Structure formats: structure tokens, C-alpha cells
Amino acid sequence: MIHKSFKMHLYEGMAEEYERRHNLLWPEMKDMIHEYGGHNYSIFLDSETNVLYGYIEIEDEGKWAKSADTAINRKWWDYMADIMDTNPDNSPVSVDLKPVFHLD
């Protein structure tokens, strides 16, 4: 399993809405994440900076990269674009974090 972590930025005042939308995560989005090898997915918020920290375990980098091009993923990006920093294609501005320690 590959451990991935990343950070994104949430707009001021959007923390409750972000959490609400994720608590209602569409079943087809959950299915896509699993279909493309994603497991044990968590997102954390630093409320002082509005920085979101994501953690996911994936089976294969190539397989996971292909999930970005699915229709459901594009729909989710469009849905979330009004509450966070995004790129021109509405994908979230996301910065991978370098792993420096892990203990099972």
C-alpha cells in the first residue's frame, strides 16, 4: 500500500460547508475511490489557516491518477469549486506532502 498525503486550501468561513458536503459524500464517489484503489481516506482541517490535510492509502499510483479523469470525479470538483482554491479545470489546488516518518 502506498501512503499519500497532501494539502489544500479552504476559503474563509467554509469549514462547516466542506464538512457537510463530505458527510453526504455521494455513493458513486465512494465507489469510484475504492474502484481506483483508494482506501483509508481522511481529511483534516487546520482551522487557524484553513489548510486541509488529506491522507489516503492507494494500491497503485497509475491507477489512482486515472481516477481524476472519471466523470464523477469531475462532477465532484465542480461541486466543491465554490468553497476552496481550484485550478482552471476546477481540480483542487493540491500540494503533495513529503513523508518523513511512519510507524505501524
TADAGI-V163984 format. One record per residue. N is the residue number from 1. RES is the residue in one small letter. OMEGA is omega in whole degrees, 0 to 359 (NA if undefined). D_LAST is the distance of its C-alpha to the last C-alpha in Angstrom with 1 decimal. Layout:
# TADAGI-V163984
[[N & RES & OMEGA & D_LAST] [N & RES & OMEGA & D_LAST]]
This chain:
# TADAGI-V163984
[[1 & m & 179 & 12.3] [2 & i & 179 & 13.3] [3 & h & 179 & 11.8] [4 & k & 175 & 15.0] [5 & s & 184 & 16.2] [6 & f & 177 & 19.8] [7 & k & 179 & 22.4] [8 & m & 181 & 25.8] [9 & h & 179 & 28.7] [10 & l & 177 & 30.2] [11 & y & 178 & 33.9] [12 & e & 176 & 35.1] [13 & g & 184 & 35.5] [14 & m & 184 & 33.6] [15 & a & 181 & 30.4] [16 & e & 180 & 31.8] [17 & e & 178 & 33.0] [18 & y & 180 & 29.8] [19 & e & 179 & 27.9] [20 & r & 181 & 30.8] [21 & r & 180 & 30.8] [22 & h & 175 & 27.1] [23 & n & 178 & 27.5] [24 & l & 183 & 30.2] [25 & l & 183 & 28.4] [26 & w & 179 & 30.6] [27 & p & 180 & 29.7] [28 & e & 175 & 30.6] [29 & m & 176 & 28.2] [30 & k & 180 & 25.3] [31 & d & 180 & 26.6] [32 & m & 180 & 26.8] [33 & i & 179 & 23.2] [34 & h & 180 & 22.0] [35 & e & 181 & 24.8] [36 & y & 170 & 23.8] [37 & g & 178 & 20.1] [38 & g & 181 & 18.5] [39 & h & 172 & 15.8] [40 & n & 186 & 13.9] [41 & y & 178 & 16.4] [42 & s & 174 & 16.8] [43 & i & 181 & 19.4] [44 & f & 180 & 19.9] [45 & l & 167 & 23.3] [46 & d & 187 & 24.3] [47 & s & 177 & 27.7] [48 & e & 184 & 29.3] [49 & t & 186 & 29.1] [50 & n & 176 & 28.7] [51 & v & 176 & 25.9] [52 & l & 177 & 23.5] [53 & y & 180 & 19.9] [54 & g & 175 & 18.4] [55 & y & 177 & 15.0] [56 & i & 172 & 15.0] [57 & e & 181 & 13.3] [58 & i & 181 & 16.2] [59 & e & 187 & 17.3] [60 & d & 182 & 19.9] [61 & e & 182 & 21.2] [62 & g & 179 & 24.8] [63 & k & 181 & 24.5] [64 & w & 180 & 22.9] [65 & a & 180 & 25.6] [66 & k & 180 & 28.3] [67 & s & 180 & 27.3] [68 & a & 184 & 29.0] [69 & d & 179 & 32.3] [70 & t & 180 & 32.3] [71 & a & 182 & 35.0] [72 & i & 178 & 32.8] [73 & n & 178 & 30.6] [74 & r & 178 & 33.8] [75 & k & 179 & 35.1] [76 & w & 178 & 32.0] [77 & w & 179 & 32.4] [78 & d & 180 & 36.0] [79 & y & 184 & 35.3] [80 & m & 189 & 33.0] [81 & a & 183 & 35.1] [82 & d & 183 & 37.2] [83 & i & 182 & 34.5] [84 & m & 177 & 32.4] [85 & d & 180 & 32.9] [86 & t & 173 & 33.5] [87 & n & 180 & 34.8] [88 & p & 179 & 38.3] [89 & d & 182 & 36.9] [90 & n & 173 & 35.2] [91 & s & 179 & 31.7] [92 & p & 171 & 29.7] [93 & v & 187 & 29.6] [94 & s & 180 & 26.0] [95 & v & 177 & 24.5] [96 & d & 178 & 21.3] [97 & l & 181 & 19.0] [98 & k & 176 & 17.7] [99 & p & 179 & 14.0] [100 & v & 178 & 13.9] [101 & f & 175 & 10.4] [102 & h & 176 & 6.8] [103 & l & 175 & 3.8] [104 & d & NA & 0.0]]
